Amino acid sequence: MTTSFPIDLSAYNKIGLDASQTTLTDDQRAALKANIQLCRDAIVFFTATGAARGVGGHTGGPYDTVPEVMILDALFRGNPDKFVPTFFDEAGHRVGTQYLIATLRGALPAEQLMQYRTSGSKLPGHPELGLTPGVEFSSGRLGHMWPYVNGVALANPGKTVFCLGSDGSQQEGNDSEAARLAVAQHINIKLIIDDNDVTIAGHPSKYLPGYSVRKTLEGHGMKVLEVDGEDVDALYGAICEAVNTPGPIAVICKRPMCPGIEGLEGSNHGHDVISVKLALQYLEQKGHTAAVEYLKNIQAPKNDYKFLGISDKWDSNRNVFGDAVVGILGKMSEEERKANVLVVDSDLEGSCGLKKIHDAHPEVFIPSGIMERGNLSAAAGFGMQKGKQGIFATFAAFLEMCISEITMARLNYSNLLCHFSHSGIDDMADNTCHFGINNFFADNGLDDGYDTKLYFPADANQMTACVNTVFSQPGLRFIFSTRSKTPILLDSNGKELYGENYTFVPGKDEVVREGTAGYIVAVGDSVYRALDAVERLKQEGIDVGLINKATLNVVDEDAMAKIGKAPFVLVVEAFNRKTGLGSRFGSWLLERGYAPKYKYLGTHEEGAGGLWEQFPAQGLDPVGIMKTVKSLVG
């Protein structure tokens, strides 16, 4: 099998273009079209290696925007002093563009692209400045770059700055603020927006009728040019007009998602990584035999570690949340549901378990756009009246965007149930900007404020029990889950720990294993890893106990008295070491007069990419836990 990149990137035409010449010559057009095809083929191939290894990888966005990227690259080369030659992009999932450009500019070996998103490859799912050679900015989360690039443009007077956008990222409120500033200050920024009417959950034209990228930007006072993004001549002419016209201008590129890819064109499935089957079909049609053979021979890495203390059954808590809510809603009449429950999605229903609710009870469901702050507030407003319940869900990384809205919900005594999936770091090939590690920010009220509870069930059984218990309770309730599946926990007799007779009690810490040498206090998906460590330590003669702290922000006085008298306490979590449970648990102990040896493990450094590999990279796997326990015992 080939070890070199199987598509010849040396065929790339490093042409230069001058925006003062607004019409392409035949040679220039031919060179651009050749570059477009070459780079689209390369993107299909190396993103498909992510599909083959199971790490995902977002093909559609970078594939779609190749024509404008090729034109910009030629303009940067033609007049390097006229531009800030960085391909700023507010759609962070289009990282494939950044990696390909880094390769074409000689900063990144082409062969490295074949390790796309794998652990240790320095090619995570969003670009990270300082991590990947040739990457010139960190995009962060969707819709966060345009406001930032306004500042870049202000720092470079006399130069033109581009920001690649999308119809999805334009839904974020950040962009409305950025547009107003750009117009008011006449900032020389040029937006090139891929408008393919596709986001993760579907088509904005259907779930956000009335939303128009063009009308929205024009309403802010921007000049807008709209073209067929697949017409190279029209696209080049519009970009030249934008460059030659001072001030902020948006070029909107209308095209279907994944144009020319059979089986994906026009489909929202093109948003994520192309399937290996479709990639092979595409590459075979293009004659890339070596690329086809490489893809066929990729073996997905497996985690062969055998965890102790768990069953063979694993389940996805993020989907179990939806199942549990459906079970509760099914016991109500349709009239009761419509009157008392509102579920608001933010384009992630398939990822957060809300699709289960949408399918079963569409009468209570609102499919909405990428507008987390507004959607959370709408759900909270619905829950302002006693007896009514708002439900909201998105990724845990986006919780940080909603802090002010959470405060408003608390001040207005809302009944709001929030599900934040993708908490922590497990299975997060998107890496650092998508780590959901600051979930404690949700509990930002005063001690006498409206009740706020943070819950992180450890397995599917506990998730179901948790939802059943807290669903009808008043106040703000936040339930966290991981992107990864978690196993069913077993008790010391080999029975399901949270079986049929289990009832979840808010505020109660769960004793998973008793111990005399000290206690580990673990959270969420750290629990089963800590349980494995406990079982192995017991086999070595170190009698360690384990506490599952499923209610994160409430002190269980009984549990505290129990573990406070132990020789040591070790907190293990995937949350941020600076802001998580461990940063406050030691204070809770001291306030009660307990002074065991104390340490806490949490996420503390940039991500390593990959899936389960994130845990050992942070020292949070059983090996790291056992090492820390032995240091405490020793």
C-alpha positions in Angstrom: 0.0 0.0 0.0 1.3 3.5 -0.9 2.8 5.6 1.9 3.0 8.7 -0.3 0.0 11.0 -0.9 -1.7 9.2 -3.9 -2.9 12.4 -5.6 -0.2 14.5 -7.3 -0.4 17.9 -5.6 2.7 19.0 -7.6 0.3 19.5 -10.5 -1.2 22.5 -8.7 -0.9 25.6 -10.9 0.6 28.4 -8.8 -0.9 31.2 -11.0 -1.1 34.8 -10.0 -4.2 37.0 -10.6 -4.7 40.7 -10.5 -8.1 42.0 -9.3 -7.7 45.0 -11.6 -8.1 42.6 -14.5 -11.7 41.5 -13.9 -12.0 39.0 -16.7 -10.2 35.7 -16.9 -8.1 34.7 -19.9 -8.6 31.2 -21.3 -5.3 30.0 -19.8 -6.2 31.5 -16.4 -9.7 29.9 -16.5 -8.2 26.5 -17.4 -5.6 26.7 -14.7 -8.2 27.6 -12.1 -10.5 24.8 -13.1 -7.7 22.3 -13.0 -6.8 23.5 -9.5 -10.4 23.2 -8.4 -10.7 19.6 -9.6 -7.3 18.6 -8.1 -8.1 20.1 -4.7 -11.6 18.8 -4.6 -10.3 15.3 -5.3 -7.6 15.7 -2.6 -10.2 16.8 0.0 -12.5 13.9 -0.8 -9.6 11.5 -0.3 -8.0 12.7 2.9 -11.3 13.5 4.7 -12.5 10.0 3.7 -9.5 8.6 5.6 -11.2 10.1 8.7 -14.4 8.2 7.8 -12.4 5.0 7.3 -10.8 5.3 10.8 -14.0 6.3 12.5 -12.9 9.8 13.5 -15.2 11.7 11.1 -14.1 14.8 9.3 -16.5 17.2 7.4 -16.0 16.9 3.7 -18.7 19.1 2.3 -17.7 22.5 3.5 -14.1 22.5 2.3 -15.1 20.7 -0.9 -17.8 23.4 -1.6 -15.5 26.4 -1.1 -12.6 25.2 -3.3 -13.4 27.6 -6.2 -13.2 30.8 -4.1 -10.2 29.5 -2.2 -8.4 28.9 -5.5 -9.2 32.4 -6.7 -8.1 34.0 -3.4 -4.8 32.0 -3.4 -4.1 33.3 -6.9 -4.9 36.9 -5.9 -2.7 36.6 -2.9 0.1 35.4 -5.1 -0.5 38.1 -7.7 -0.4 41.0 -5.3 1.0 39.8 -1.9 1.3 43.3 -0.4 -2.4 44.2 -1.1 -3.9 41.5 1.1 -3.6 39.8 4.4 -3.0 36.4 2.8 -4.8 34.2 5.4 -7.9 32.1 4.6 -9.8 33.2 7.7 -12.9 31.0 7.9 -15.8 31.3 10.4 -17.0 27.8 9.7 -14.5 25.9 11.8 -15.5 22.5 10.4 -13.9 23.5 7.1 -10.5 22.7 8.5 -9.7 20.6 5.5 -9.2 23.8 3.6 -6.6 25.0 6.0 -4.7 21.7 6.0 -4.7 21.6 2.2 -3.4 25.2 1.9 -0.7 24.5 4.5 0.4 21.6 2.3 0.3 23.6 -1.0 2.4 26.3 0.7 5.0 23.7 1.8 4.4 23.9 5.6 2.8 20.5 5.9 3.9 17.3 4.3 1.1 15.9 2.0 1.6 12.4 3.6 0.5 13.9 7.0 -2.9 14.7 5.5 -3.5 10.9 5.4 -3.6 10.9 9.2 -6.4 13.4 9.2 -7.9 13.8 12.7 -6.1 10.8 14.2 -4.6 11.0 17.6 -1.2 12.7 17.7 -1.4 13.8 14.1 -1.8 17.5 14.9 -4.7 17.6 12.5 -7.8 18.1 14.7 -11.3 18.8 13.5 -10.9 22.6 13.8 -7.8 24.6 13.0 -5.6 25.4 16.0 -2.9 28.1 15.8 0.5 26.8 17.0 -0.5 23.2 16.8 -0.5 22.5 13.1 2.3 23.8 10.8 1.0 26.2 8.3 -2.3 26.9 10.2 -2.5 30.7 10.7 -5.5 31.1 13.0 -7.8 29.2 15.4 -11.4 29.2 14.2 -13.1 28.2 17.5 -16.8 27.6 17.2 -19.1 28.4 14.4 -19.7 32.1 13.7 -16.9 33.4 15.9 -14.4 34.5 13.4 -16.0 37.5 11.6 -16.0 39.7 14.6 -12.4 38.8 15.2 -11.4 39.4 11.6 -12.9 42.8 11.8 -10.1 43.6 14.2 -7.5 42.0 11.9 -8.7 44.3 9.2 -8.5 47.4 11.5 -4.9 46.4 12.3 -4.0 46.3 8.6 -5.2 49.5 7.1 -4.7 49.7 3.3 -5.0 45.9 2.9 -7.9 43.7 2.0 -8.9 41.0 4.4 -11.2 38.0 3.5 -13.4 35.9 5.8 -14.9 32.8 4.4 -18.4 32.2 5.7 -21.5 30.0 5.4 -25.2 30.3 5.6 -25.0 28.3 8.8 -22.4 30.5 10.5 -24.4 33.6 9.4 -27.2 32.4 11.7 -25.1 33.2 14.8 -25.9 36.5 16.5 -22.1 37.3 16.5 -22.3 37.9 12.8 -25.1 40.5 13.1 -23.0 42.4 15.5 -19.9 42.1 13.3 -21.8 43.3 10.2 -23.0 46.4 12.0 -19.5 47.3 13.1 -18.0 46.6 9.7 -20.6 48.9 8.1 -20.3 51.7 10.7 -16.5 51.8 10.6 -16.2 51.1 6.8 -13.9 48.2 7.5 -12.3 46.8 4.4 -13.4 43.2 5.0 -14.8 40.9 2.3 -17.1 38.0 3.2 -17.3 35.1 0.8 -20.3 33.0 1.9 -21.0 29.5 0.8 -24.8 29.5 0.7 -25.9 25.9 0.0 -29.1 25.8 2.1 -27.6 23.0 4.2 -26.7 22.7 7.9 -26.4 19.6 10.0 -30.1 19.0 10.7 -31.4 19.9 7.3 -32.2 22.9 5.1 -32.5 26.4 6.6 -35.1 27.3 3.9 -37.4 24.7 5.6 -36.7 25.1 9.3 -36.0 28.9 9.2 -38.5 30.2 6.6 -38.0 33.9 6.0 -34.2 33.7 6.7 -32.1 35.1 3.9 -28.4 35.6 4.1 -28.6 38.3 1.4 -31.5 40.3 2.9 -30.0 40.0 6.4 -26.7 41.5 5.4 -28.3 44.1 3.2 -30.4 45.1 6.2 -27.2 45.8 8.1 -26.2 48.1 5.3 -23.7 45.8 3.5 -23.3 45.7 -0.2 -24.0 42.1 -1.3 -23.1 40.4 -4.6 -24.8 37.1 -5.3 -23.4 34.6 -7.8 -23.4 31.0 -8.9 -20.5 29.6 -6.9 -19.8 27.0 -9.6 -19.4 29.6 -12.4 -15.7 30.4 -12.1 -16.0 33.5 -14.3 -18.9 35.0 -12.4 -17.3 34.2 -9.1 -14.0 35.7 -10.1 -15.8 38.9 -11.4 -17.7 39.3 -8.1 -14.6 38.8 -6.0 -12.7 41.4 -8.1 -15.6 43.8 -7.7 -15.4 43.3 -3.9 -11.7 43.9 -3.9 -11.9 47.0 -6.0 -14.7 48.5 -3.9 -13.7 50.0 -0.6 -15.5 48.9 2.6 -17.3 45.7 3.7 -18.8 43.6 0.9 -20.3 40.1 1.0 -20.1 37.7 -2.0 -22.7 35.1 -1.6 -21.9 31.8 -3.5 -25.1 29.9 -4.3 -24.5 26.2 -4.9 -25.8 22.8 -3.8 -23.9 21.0 -1.1 -21.2 18.8 -2.6 -21.7 19.7 -6.3 -20.7 16.8 -8.5 -20.5 14.1 -5.8 -23.1 11.5 -6.7 -25.1 10.5 -3.6 -24.3 13.6 -1.7 -25.1 16.6 -3.9 -27.7 18.7 -2.2 -27.9 16.5 0.8 -27.3 17.6 4.4 -25.3 14.4 4.8 -22.6 16.1 2.9 -22.0 18.4 5.8 -20.1 15.7 7.6 -17.5 13.3 6.3 -18.1 11.5 3.0 -18.7 7.8 3.5 -15.9 5.5 2.4 -18.3 3.9 -0.2 -19.1 7.2 -1.8 -15.5 8.4 -1.7 -14.3 5.2 -3.4 -17.0 5.7 -6.1 -16.0 9.3 -6.6 -12.2 8.6 -6.7 -12.7 5.6 -9.1 -14.6 7.9 -11.5 -11.7 10.4 -11.3 -9.1 7.7 -12.0 -7.3 7.9 -8.6 -6.5 4.2 -8.4 -3.8 4.6 -5.7 -6.1 6.6 -3.5 -8.8 4.0 -3.9 -6.4 1.2 -2.8 -5.2 3.3 0.2 -8.7 3.9 1.5 -9.7 0.2 1.0 -6.8 -0.9 3.2 -7.2 1.5 6.1 -7.8 -0.3 9.4 -9.8 1.7 12.0 -7.9 1.8 15.3 -9.6 0.0 18.2 -9.4 0.4 21.9 -8.6 -3.1 23.1 -8.4 -2.2 26.8 -10.7 -4.5 28.8 -12.4 -2.5 31.6 -13.3 -4.2 34.8 -16.5 -3.6 36.7 -18.7 -3.1 33.6 -21.1 -5.1 31.5 -20.7 -5.9 27.8 -23.5 -3.4 27.0 -22.6 0.1 26.0 -25.1 2.9 25.3 -25.2 6.5 24.1 -26.4 8.7 27.0 -27.1 11.6 24.6 -29.7 9.5 22.8 -31.0 7.9 26.0 -31.8 11.4 27.2 -34.2 11.7 24.3 -35.7 8.2 24.9 -36.3 9.1 28.5 -38.1 12.3 27.7 -40.2 10.5 25.0 -41.2 8.0 27.7 -42.4 10.8 30.0 -44.2 12.8 27.2 -46.0 9.6 26.1 -47.8 9.5 29.5 -49.4 12.9 28.8 -52.3 13.6 26.4 -51.4 15.6 23.3 -53.2 18.6 24.7 -51.2 18.4 27.9 -47.9 18.2 26.0 -48.7 21.1 23.7 -49.8 23.3 26.6 -47.0 22.5 29.0 -43.8 21.4 27.1 -41.7 23.2 24.4 -38.5 21.6 23.0 -36.2 23.9 21.1 -33.4 22.6 18.9 -30.3 24.4 17.6 -29.5 22.4 14.4 -28.2 19.4 16.5 -31.2 17.3 17.1 -29.5 14.1 15.8 -26.5 14.7 18.0 -28.3 15.6 21.3 -31.1 13.0 21.4 -33.8 15.6 20.5 -34.6 13.8 17.2 -36.2 11.1 19.3 -38.6 13.7 20.7 -39.1 15.3 17.3 -40.1 12.0 15.7 -42.4 10.9 18.5 -44.0 14.2 19.5 -43.5 16.9 16.7 -46.3 19.0 18.3 -43.9 20.1 21.1 -40.8 20.5 18.9 -39.3 23.5 17.2 -36.5 22.9 14.8 -34.4 26.0 14.9 -31.1 27.4 13.6 -27.6 27.9 14.9 -28.8 30.5 17.4 -28.0 28.9 20.8 -28.6 32.0 23.0 -31.9 33.0 21.4 -33.1 29.4 21.4 -32.2 28.8 25.1 -34.0 32.0 26.1 -37.1 31.0 24.1 -37.3 27.7 26.0 -36.7 29.5 29.3 -39.4 32.0 28.5 -41.9 29.3 27.8 -41.0 27.8 31.2 -41.6 31.1 33.0 -45.1 30.1 34.0 -45.6 27.5 36.8 -46.3 24.1 35.4 -44.7 24.8 32.0 -41.4 23.2 30.9 -38.9 24.5 28.4 -36.3 22.0 27.1 -33.2 23.0 25.2 -30.1 21.1 24.0 -26.8 21.7 22.3 -23.1 20.7 22.6 -21.5 21.4 26.0 -18.8 23.6 24.4 -21.5 26.1 23.5 -22.7 26.4 27.1 -20.1 29.1 27.6 -21.9 31.2 24.9 -25.2 31.1 26.9 -24.1 32.3 30.4 -26.0 35.6 30.3 -29.1 33.9 29.0 -28.8 31.3 31.8 -28.6 34.1 34.3 -31.7 35.7 32.8 -33.6 32.4 33.0 -32.6 32.2 36.7 -33.7 35.8 37.5 -37.0 35.1 35.9 -37.6 31.8 37.8 -37.8 29.7 34.7 -38.4 26.0 34.5 -35.8 25.0 32.1 -34.3 21.5 31.4 -31.1 21.7 29.4 -29.3 18.8 27.9 -25.6 19.5 27.0 -24.2 16.6 25.1 -20.5 16.2 24.0 -19.4 17.1 27.6 -15.8 16.6 28.5 -13.3 15.3 26.0 -14.1 11.7 25.1 -14.4 10.9 21.3 -13.7 14.6 20.5 -11.6 14.6 17.3 -12.8 18.2 16.9 -10.4 18.9 19.7 -9.8 21.8 22.1 -12.4 24.3 20.9 -15.1 21.7 21.1 -14.2 20.3 24.5 -17.2 20.7 26.8 -15.1 21.3 29.9 -16.5 24.4 31.6 -20.0 23.1 32.5 -19.8 24.4 36.0 -20.3 27.9 34.5 -24.0 27.0 34.3 -24.2 27.3 38.1 -23.4 31.0 38.1 -26.1 32.3 40.5 -25.8 33.4 44.1 -26.2 31.1 47.0 -29.8 32.3 47.6 -30.7 32.3 43.9 -33.3 30.2 42.1 -32.4 26.6 42.3 -29.9 25.3 39.8 -28.8 21.7 39.6 -26.0 20.1 37.4 -26.3 16.4 36.7 -23.9 14.1 34.9 -25.2 10.5 34.9 -22.5 7.8 34.6 -24.4 5.3 32.4 -27.6 4.8 30.5 -29.5 3.4 33.4 -28.7 6.3 35.6 -29.5 8.8 32.7 -33.0 7.4 32.4 -33.5 7.5 36.2 -32.1 11.0 36.4 -34.4 12.3 33.6 -37.4 10.6 35.2 -36.7 12.2 38.6 -35.9 15.8 37.6 -38.1 16.3 34.6 -41.0 17.8 36.5 -39.0 19.6 39.1 -38.9 23.4 39.1 -35.8 25.5 38.4 -32.9 25.2 36.1 -31.7 21.7 35.5 -28.7 20.9 33.4 -28.0 17.3 32.4 -24.7 16.4 30.8 -23.7 13.5 28.5 -20.8 12.6 26.4 -20.3 12.2 22.7 -19.0 8.7 23.3 -21.0 5.6 24.4 -20.5 4.5 28.0 -20.8 1.0 29.5 -23.4 -0.1 32.0 -21.8 -0.2 35.5 -21.9 -3.3 37.7 -21.9 -3.6 41.4 -19.5 -5.8 43.3 -21.8 -8.8 42.7 -21.8 -8.4 39.0 -25.3 -7.0 38.9 -26.3 -3.7 37.1 -25.5 -0.9 39.6 -28.4 1.2 38.5 -30.9 -1.5 37.7 -34.7 -1.7 37.8 -35.1 -0.9 41.5 -32.8 2.2 41.4 -34.2 5.7 42.0 -32.1 8.7 41.3 -32.0 11.1 44.2 -30.7 14.7 43.4 -27.9 15.7 45.6 -27.0 12.2 46.6 -23.5 10.9 45.9 -23.5 7.2 44.9 -21.1 4.7 46.5 -19.9 2.5 43.7 -17.3 0.6 45.8 -16.4 0.8 49.5 -12.7 1.3 50.4 -10.4 1.8 53.4 -7.3 3.2 51.8 -9.0 6.3 50.4 -11.7 7.3 47.9 -11.8 8.4 44.3 -14.6 10.8 43.4 -15.4 10.5 39.7 -17.8 12.3 37.3 -19.6 11.1 34.2 -17.5 9.1 31.8 -14.6 9.2 34.2 -16.6 6.8 36.5 -16.1 3.6 34.6 -12.5 4.4 34.0 -12.0 5.0 37.7 -14.0 1.8 38.5 -11.5 -0.1 36.4 -8.6 1.5 38.3 -10.3 0.7 41.6 -10.8 -3.0 40.7 -7.2 -3.3 39.6 -5.9 -1.5 42.7 -7.9 -3.9 44.9 -6.3 -6.8 43.2 -2.9 -5.3 44.1 -3.9 -5.0 47.7 -4.8 -1.3 47.7 -8.4 -1.1 49.0 -9.7 2.0 47.3 -13.3 3.1 47.2 -15.2 4.9 44.5 -17.9 7.6 44.6 -20.0 8.6 41.6 -20.9 12.3 42.0 -23.8 12.5 39.6 -25.1 15.8 41.1 -22.1 18.0 40.5 -22.8 21.2 42.4 -24.4 20.0 45.6 -22.5 18.8 48.7 -23.8 15.5 50.0 -23.0 15.9 53.7 -23.3 12.2 54.4 -20.9 11.3 51.6 -18.6 14.1 52.6 -18.4 12.8 56.2 -17.6 9.4 54.9 -14.8 10.3 52.5 -13.5 13.2 54.5 -12.3 10.7 57.1 -10.5 8.6 54.6 -6.7 8.8 54.2 -6.9 10.4 50.8 -9.4 11.8 48.3 -8.8 11.9 44.5 -11.2 13.7 42.2 -11.2 12.5 38.6 -13.1 14.4 35.9 -12.8 15.3 32.2 -13.8 18.9 33.0 -11.3 21.8 33.1 -8.9 21.4 36.0 -9.2 25.2 36.6 -13.0 25.4 36.8 -14.2 21.9 37.4 -15.3 19.8 40.5 -11.7 19.3 41.7 -11.1 23.0 41.9 -13.8 23.3 44.6 -14.0 19.9 46.2 -10.9 20.4 48.4 -12.5 23.6 49.8 -15.6 21.8 50.6 -13.6 19.3 52.6 -11.7 22.0 54.5 -14.8 23.9 55.3 -16.1 20.9 57.1 -12.9 20.3 59.1 -11.6 17.4 56.9 -8.0 17.2 55.8 -7.3 14.0 53.9 -4.5 13.9 51.4 -6.0 15.5 48.3 -5.4 15.6 44.5 -7.6 16.2 41.5 -7.2 15.2 37.9 -8.9 17.0 35.0 -8.4 18.3 31.5 -5.4 20.6 31.6 -3.7 20.8 28.2 -4.5 21.1 24.5 -6.2 18.1 22.9 -4.4 15.3 21.2 -7.0 14.6 18.6 -8.5 11.2 18.0 -11.3 9.6 20.1 -10.7 7.7 23.3 -7.1 8.7 23.1 -8.0 12.0 24.6 -8.2 10.4 28.1 -4.7 8.9 28.3 -3.3 12.1 26.8 -4.7 14.0 29.8 -3.6 11.3 32.3 -7.2 10.5 33.0 -7.3 6.9 31.9 -7.0 4.0 34.4 -3.2 4.0 34.2 -3.0 7.6 35.1 -5.6 7.2 37.9 -3.7 4.3 39.4 -0.4 6.1 39.2 -1.9 9.1 41.1 -3.5 6.8 43.7 -0.2 5.1 44.4 1.5 8.5 44.8 -1.1 9.3 47.5 -0.9 6.0 49.2 2.9 5.9 49.0 
